[in-house]
Amino acid sequence: MEKGVLGTKIVAQIGIIVKDIEVTGKKYADFLGVDLPPVELTDEFEKSQIHYRNNPTTARAKLMFFRTPGSVEIELIEPDGNPSTWQEFLDTHGEGVHHIAFYIKDTKGKVAMLKELGMEQMQTGEYTGGRYTYIDSTADLKVMLELLEND
């Protein structure tokens, strides 16, 4: 496969689950020598249409994005306790690297292709300007994948 399974080799983001986004965010800002980014809250279900394990959920998360020039984006995620892949990870593994994200095209096609490889869809949702899909790729890749598709 010339372009690999996803059609891209560029890692867009590393997502890290945290218990306290303000504390961890401050440590990352100090470590990177950057200003502390604002905390963002994911949208409510009416807009996000979040589904976890094929069931609708009201889960939300606090997010913080470290966008440094020429680098992979670092996303901190603090789950709200409701059913989600974020909360499942925190409950099962504690804090740590949750996913590697790639910008892709044709989410449905990529999800079907990954399913054929034994990698199941875990969570989906919408955000302003696009959608995301988490894929359980941990058996093969030892980390979850996030597919990001912008409009």
Buried (B, 14 or more C-beta within 10 A) or exposed (E): EEEEBBBEEEEBBBBBBBEEBBEBBEEBBEEEEEEEBEBBEBBEBEEBEBBBBEEEBEBBBBBBBBEEEEEBBBBBBBBBEBBBBBBBBBEEEEBEBBBBBBBBEEBEEBBEBBEEEEBBBBBBBEBEEEBBBBBBBBEEEEBBBBBBBEE
